[in-house]
Amino acid sequence: MSSPRRHGPPAGQRRPRARTGRGHRALTVLLATGCVGVAGWLHPHWTPALGLGGDDLPAARVLPAEAPAPAGAVPPDPAAPVPGTGEVAAAVDTALAGAPAGRRSVLVADALTGAPLLERDPDVPLVPASNQKLVTALSLLTHADPGRRLRTTVVQGQDPGTVVLVAGGDTLLGPGGSDPDAVPGRAGVRTLAAATARALAERGAAGPTTVRWDASLFTGPAVNEAWAAGDVAAGQIGPVAPMAFWSHRVPAGEGPSAERPGNAAQDVAEVFAAELAARLAADGVPAPVPEVLPGRAPEGATELAAVESATLAEQTELMLQDSDNHLAEVLSRLAARAADRPSSIAGGRAAAAAALEAHGIATAGVELSDASGMSLRNRVPARALEQVVRAMATDPTGALTPGARALPVAGGSGTLADRFDDDAEHPGRGLARAKTGTLNSVVSLSGHVTTDGGRLLTFSVVLNEVTHPAAARDAVDRAVAALARL
């Protein structure tokens, strides 16, 4: 069997055609708190003040739960009609009838009540592809504080000539200065080196001769044995470290390249050592570039400097929007650590299983092999995926809502930016948010959609034994668009 391939984010974004028709008025629906506990987050709509950059693109803003609604947004009507099961069946079954797939698991439900509106083998566990990342997001948001930032630190080594760069789980580091407006590159190694040089100067210390790097935060194998060797060789997935540039990509000028590092943590340490030597030289402290070696930080070592990452909520959004495989594996390990489990592949699986159980999500038949969905050993039925989406969309505490807000917008952002692009799919544009999933023989889409009548529905469609992925994706998009027309 050919090895699986994830379809990554598009290299460019086509300008979509403007949407017309009955569903347009529902694009300003505010999915906010109500008697059923829908948490405060804005559904995509067309308000220009919140636009994504294209004149006719729906907005996709992550807003705090307490943020006031923008002008033009209207609260949902609790009495909005629930589509009948016959209507839903006619809409979805017609769209999926020609999908080139041997097996399927489908569920559509009313988000507010959880009542199923369509079930087609919803409990059959199938390979979910990148819909597995929904489980990873749920695990992280269940076990960890969404507002937490990861600290990459430099501490004093055991001898005066050594400093230790300690990985804190941030794999979105940038090689330059810290960028407070970015997610990748929020914490910059040049900024960390400059702060380290200042700290050494304040202590009257000479430039170090050795920089050690401590990547002991994560334990166990760096590569999941279930991943296809061809996918690892192609850079679709690979060794996972607790410290990296650009989500395990090699720095290239101002931004990331597709090349993967041989040793991500060591690469960061080498850039740090060069930046530290340059900063010391600029400050009049001649020093050669320190030797770079692996090594653990001494117990209770004095911290010299630190930089902080984007929040875990922001990193979760990036992971879901771009379907970032490496970042999913990192966040899984961080979820495990937050759940007091080993920060390893096995620990991530255990943390994810505990999160599903904590939210009462059906686990019959569920098999968790990895966090990214690159493993063909994963098995998740549509019912579990729909329940994950619904848990995030209706969480009364608000802790899970960053996951619901982070999903790509149909025709507007992330891995859905170039989808929902023909006439039959247009009704779903801006009204649906969903996580995509594609392997050679798998197509999946799970998320939520607002009907023309203003009702929020949650859905999951998982197709296996797919013979024509592009045609299968179009069929799934038409099914979701048909829900938006109800």
C-alpha positions in Angstrom: 0.0 0.0 0.0 1.3 3.5 -0.8 2.3 5.5 2.1 -0.1 8.2 3.4 0.3 11.8 2.6 -1.2 14.8 4.4 -2.3 17.6 2.2 -0.7 20.6 3.9 -1.9 24.2 3.7 -2.1 25.6 0.2 0.9 27.5 -1.1 -1.3 30.3 -2.4 -4.9 31.4 -1.9 -7.3 31.8 -4.7 -9.7 34.7 -4.4 -13.1 33.0 -3.8 -16.3 34.1 -5.5 -18.7 36.1 -3.4 -21.5 34.2 -1.9 -25.1 35.1 -2.5 -28.4 33.5 -1.5 -30.5 32.8 1.5 -27.6 31.8 3.8 -25.9 35.1 3.6 -28.0 36.7 6.3 -27.0 34.0 8.8 -23.3 34.8 8.5 -23.5 37.3 11.3 -24.9 34.8 13.8 -23.2 35.1 17.2 -22.7 31.8 18.8 -22.6 33.0 22.4 -23.7 32.0 25.8 -27.3 30.9 26.2 -29.5 28.7 28.4 -27.8 25.6 27.0 -24.3 26.8 27.8 -22.9 27.7 24.3 -19.7 29.5 25.2 -18.8 33.0 24.0 -17.1 32.9 20.7 -17.9 34.4 17.3 -18.9 32.3 14.4 -17.5 33.4 11.0 -19.4 36.2 9.4 -19.0 38.9 6.9 -18.5 41.9 9.1 -15.8 43.9 7.2 -14.3 45.2 10.4 -13.3 41.7 11.3 -12.2 40.6 7.8 -9.4 38.2 7.0 -7.9 40.4 4.2 -10.0 39.5 1.2 -13.0 41.8 0.6 -15.4 38.8 0.4 -13.7 36.5 2.9 -15.5 35.5 6.1 -13.8 36.6 9.4 -12.0 34.2 11.6 -11.0 36.0 14.7 -10.2 34.4 18.0 -11.8 36.6 20.6 -11.8 36.3 24.4 -15.0 35.0 25.8 -15.7 38.4 27.5 -15.3 40.4 24.3 -18.3 42.5 23.3 -20.1 41.5 20.1 -19.2 43.6 17.1 -21.8 45.8 15.5 -24.1 43.8 13.3 -23.8 40.6 15.2 -27.0 39.1 16.5 -27.4 36.5 19.3 -28.7 33.1 18.3 -32.4 32.5 18.7 -32.9 29.6 21.1 -36.1 28.9 19.1 -34.2 28.5 15.8 -35.7 25.5 14.1 -34.0 22.2 14.3 -33.9 20.6 10.8 -35.9 17.4 10.5 -34.1 14.1 10.2 -35.6 13.6 6.7 -34.3 17.0 5.6 -30.8 16.2 6.9 -30.8 12.7 5.3 -31.9 14.1 1.9 -29.2 16.8 2.0 -26.3 14.7 3.2 -27.0 11.3 1.6 -27.5 12.9 -1.8 -24.1 14.7 -1.6 -22.3 11.7 -0.4 -23.9 9.2 -2.7 -21.2 9.5 -5.3 -18.2 9.7 -2.9 -15.6 7.2 -4.0 -15.1 5.5 -0.7 -15.6 1.8 0.4 -16.3 2.6 4.0 -17.8 5.6 5.8 -18.9 6.8 9.3 -21.1 9.8 9.4 -23.0 11.7 12.2 -24.8 15.0 12.2 -26.3 16.3 15.4 -27.9 19.3 16.9 -25.2 21.1 18.8 -27.4 22.5 21.5 -29.2 19.2 22.5 -26.8 16.6 21.1 -29.8 14.9 19.4 -28.6 12.9 16.3 -30.1 14.1 13.1 -28.3 11.6 10.8 -26.4 8.5 11.5 -24.6 6.3 9.0 -22.5 3.7 10.7 -21.5 6.4 13.3 -19.9 3.9 15.6 -17.6 2.2 13.0 -14.0 3.0 14.0 -12.1 4.2 10.9 -8.8 5.9 10.2 -9.4 9.6 10.9 -6.3 11.1 9.2 -5.8 14.6 10.6 -9.1 14.6 12.4 -7.0 12.9 15.0 -5.8 16.4 15.8 -9.2 17.2 17.3 -8.6 14.6 20.0 -5.1 16.2 20.6 -6.6 19.7 20.9 -9.2 18.3 23.4 -6.5 16.7 25.4 -4.3 19.8 25.6 -7.2 22.1 26.5 -8.5 19.6 29.1 -5.2 19.1 30.9 -3.3 22.4 30.4 -4.0 26.1 30.9 -4.8 27.5 27.4 -3.2 30.8 28.5 0.1 29.2 29.5 3.3 30.2 27.7 6.3 28.0 27.3 9.7 29.3 28.6 13.0 28.6 26.8 15.7 29.4 29.4 19.4 29.7 29.7 21.0 28.7 33.1 24.5 28.8 34.5 26.4 25.5 34.0 28.3 23.7 36.6 31.5 25.6 35.7 31.8 29.4 34.9 32.6 28.7 31.3 29.4 26.8 30.5 25.8 27.9 30.0 22.9 25.5 29.4 20.1 26.2 27.0 17.0 24.4 28.4 14.1 23.4 26.2 10.7 24.2 27.6 8.5 22.8 24.8 8.5 25.8 22.5 9.0 24.4 19.0 7.9 27.7 17.3 11.1 29.5 18.1 12.5 32.0 15.6 16.2 32.5 15.0 15.9 36.3 15.2 14.4 38.8 17.6 11.2 38.0 19.5 8.1 39.1 17.7 5.3 39.9 20.1 2.7 39.9 17.3 3.6 36.4 16.0 2.8 32.9 16.9 5.8 31.2 15.2 8.7 33.4 16.2 7.0 34.9 19.3 10.2 33.9 21.2 13.4 34.7 19.4 16.8 33.2 19.9 18.6 36.4 19.2 16.6 38.1 21.9 17.5 35.2 24.3 21.2 35.6 23.4 21.1 39.3 24.0 19.5 38.8 27.4 22.1 36.2 28.3 24.9 38.5 27.4 23.5 41.2 29.6 23.1 38.8 32.5 26.7 37.6 32.1 28.0 41.2 32.0 26.0 42.0 35.2 27.7 39.1 36.9 31.1 40.1 35.6 31.5 36.8 33.8 33.5 36.2 30.6 31.9 34.7 27.5 31.3 31.0 27.9 33.4 28.5 26.1 30.6 25.9 26.0 26.9 26.0 25.4 25.1 22.8 26.4 21.5 22.1 25.3 19.1 20.2 27.5 16.3 18.5 25.7 15.2 16.2 28.5 11.7 17.7 28.8 10.4 14.9 26.5 11.0 11.3 27.1 10.8 8.1 25.1 11.2 7.6 21.3 11.3 10.8 19.2 9.7 8.9 16.2 6.5 6.9 16.4 7.2 3.4 15.1 3.7 3.4 13.4 4.7 6.2 11.0 5.5 5.1 7.4 9.2 5.4 6.6 8.4 7.2 3.4 6.5 9.9 5.3 9.4 10.5 7.6 11.8 10.7 4.7 9.6 13.2 3.0 9.4 15.4 6.0 5.6 15.0 6.5 6.5 13.9 10.0 9.7 13.1 11.9 11.6 13.2 15.1 9.9 15.3 17.8 12.1 17.5 20.1 11.0 19.9 22.9 12.8 22.8 21.2 12.9 23.8 17.5 12.6 26.5 15.0 9.5 27.1 13.0 7.8 23.8 14.1 10.7 21.6 13.2 11.7 23.4 10.0 15.2 24.7 9.1 15.5 28.5 9.3 15.6 30.1 5.9 15.9 33.8 5.7 12.8 35.5 7.1 10.7 32.4 7.4 10.4 28.7 7.4 11.4 26.3 4.7 10.1 22.9 4.0 13.4 21.3 5.0 13.4 19.4 8.3 16.4 19.5 10.7 18.4 16.5 11.6 18.5 17.5 15.2 16.1 20.3 16.0 17.3 21.1 19.5 20.9 21.1 18.5 20.1 23.5 15.6 18.6 25.9 18.1 21.6 25.6 20.4 24.1 26.3 17.5 22.2 29.4 16.4 22.0 30.6 20.1 25.8 30.1 20.5 26.6 32.1 17.4 24.2 34.9 18.4 25.7 35.0 21.9 29.2 35.3 20.6 28.1 38.1 18.2 26.3 40.0 21.0 29.3 39.7 23.4 31.6 40.9 20.6 29.3 43.9 20.0 29.5 44.7 23.7 33.3 44.6 23.6 33.8 41.1 25.1 35.8 39.2 22.5 34.8 35.5 22.6 34.9 32.7 20.1 31.7 30.9 19.2 31.2 28.4 22.1 31.4 24.7 21.6 27.9 23.2 21.4 27.3 19.9 23.3 24.3 18.1 24.7 24.0 18.1 28.5 21.5 18.4 31.4 21.1 21.6 33.4 22.4 21.3 37.0 19.8 20.9 39.6 18.8 24.3 41.0 20.9 26.2 38.4 20.7 30.0 38.3 18.5 31.3 35.5 20.3 33.9 33.3 17.6 34.6 30.7 14.4 33.4 29.2 11.9 34.0 26.3 8.3 33.0 26.3 6.2 31.4 23.5 2.7 32.2 22.2 0.0 30.8 24.4 -1.1 27.2 24.2 -4.4 28.4 22.9 -2.6 30.2 20.0 -0.5 27.2 19.3 -3.6 25.0 19.2 -5.1 27.3 16.7 -2.0 27.1 14.5 -2.0 23.4 14.8 -5.6 23.1 13.7 -5.5 25.8 11.0 -2.4 24.5 9.3 -2.8 20.8 10.2 0.7 20.9 11.6 1.8 17.3 12.3 4.9 18.1 14.3 3.1 20.7 16.4 0.4 18.2 17.2 2.9 15.7 18.5 4.5 18.4 20.6 1.2 19.5 22.1 0.3 15.9 22.8 3.4 15.5 24.9 2.7 18.8 26.7 -0.8 17.6 27.5 0.7 14.5 29.0 3.1 16.5 31.1 0.2 18.7 32.3 -1.7 15.5 33.2 1.2 14.3 35.3 2.0 11.5 32.8 5.3 10.9 31.0 5.8 13.5 28.2 6.2 10.8 25.6 4.2 9.1 22.8 2.6 6.7 25.3 1.9 9.5 27.8 0.2 11.5 25.1 -2.0 8.6 24.3 -3.0 8.1 27.9 -3.7 11.8 28.4 -5.9 11.8 25.3 -7.8 8.8 26.4 -8.4 10.4 29.9 -9.7 13.6 28.2 -12.2 11.6 26.1 -13.4 9.9 29.3 -13.6 13.1 31.3 -16.0 14.6 28.7 -18.1 11.5 28.4 -17.1 10.9 24.8 -17.7 7.4 23.4 -14.5 5.5 23.3 -15.7 2.1 22.0 -13.4 1.1 19.1 -11.2 4.2 19.6 -7.5 3.4 19.0 -5.0 6.2 19.6 -1.7 5.6 17.8 -0.3 9.1 17.4 -1.4 12.7 17.9 -1.2 14.0 14.3 -3.2 11.4 12.4 -0.3 10.3 10.3 -0.5 6.7 11.6 -2.8 4.3 9.8 -3.3 2.5 13.1 -5.6 5.3 14.5 -9.2 4.3 14.7 -11.9 6.9 15.6 -15.6 6.7 14.7 -17.7 9.7 13.6 -19.6 9.7 16.9 -16.5 10.3 18.9 -15.3 13.1 16.6 -18.6 14.8 16.6 -18.7 14.6 20.4 -15.3 16.2 20.6 -16.4 19.1 18.4 -19.6 19.5 20.4 -17.7 19.4 23.7 -15.5 22.2 22.5 -18.3 24.3 21.0 -20.7 24.1 24.0 -18.3 23.9 27.0 -20.0 26.0 29.7 -16.6 26.7 31.4 -15.0 28.2 28.2 -11.9 26.1 28.7 -12.4 24.1 25.5 -13.8 26.9 23.3 -10.3 27.9 21.8 -10.6 24.6 20.0 -14.0 25.4 18.5 -12.9 29.0 17.5 -9.6 27.7 16.0 -11.1 25.4 13.3 -10.5 26.5 9.7 -13.3 28.6 8.1 -14.9 27.1 5.0 -13.6 29.1 2.0 -11.7 31.5 4.3 -8.8 30.2 6.3 -6.3 27.4 7.0 -6.7 24.1 5.2 -10.2 25.1 4.1 -9.1 28.3 2.4 -9.3 26.9 -1.1 -12.3 24.6 -0.5 -16.0 25.2 -0.9 -15.2 26.8 -4.2 -17.8 25.7 -6.6 -21.5 26.6 -6.9 -22.7 23.5 -5.0 -20.3 24.2 -2.2 -20.7 28.0 -1.9 -23.6 27.8 0.6 -21.1 26.5 3.2 -18.6 29.3 2.9 -18.2 31.2 6.1 -20.9 29.2 7.8 -18.8 26.1 8.6 -15.7 25.6 10.6 -14.1 22.2 10.4 -10.9 20.1 10.7 -9.8 18.5 7.5 -8.1 15.2 7.1 -6.5 13.6 4.0 -4.3 10.5 3.5 -4.0 8.5 0.3 -7.1 6.5 1.1 -8.8 8.7 3.7 -10.9 11.8 3.6 -12.4 13.3 6.8 -14.1 16.5 7.9 -15.5 17.2 11.4 -16.8 20.5 12.7 -19.8 22.7 13.1 -22.1 24.6 10.7 -24.9 27.1 11.0 -28.0 26.4 9.0 -29.9 29.0 7.1 -32.5 28.9 9.9 -29.8 29.8 12.4 -29.4 26.4 14.1 -25.9 25.2 15.0 -25.2 21.7 13.9 -22.1 19.5 14.6 -21.0 16.9 12.2 -18.3 14.3 11.4 -17.8 12.6 8.1 -15.0 10.0 7.8 -14.4 8.2 4.5 -12.0 5.2 4.2 -10.9 3.1 1.2 -11.1 6.3 -0.9 -10.0 5.8 -4.5 -10.2 9.5 -5.6 -9.4 11.9 -2.7 -10.3 15.1 -4.6 -13.7 13.8 -5.6 -14.3 12.6 -2.0 -13.4 16.0 -0.6 -15.8 17.7 -3.0 -18.6 15.3 -1.9 -18.0 16.0 1.7 -17.9 19.8 1.1 -21.2 19.5 -0.8 -22.7 17.6 2.1 -21.7 20.3 4.6 -22.9 23.1 2.2 -26.3 21.3 2.0 -26.6 21.4 5.8 -26.0 25.2 5.6 -28.9 25.6 3.3 -31.4 24.0 5.7 
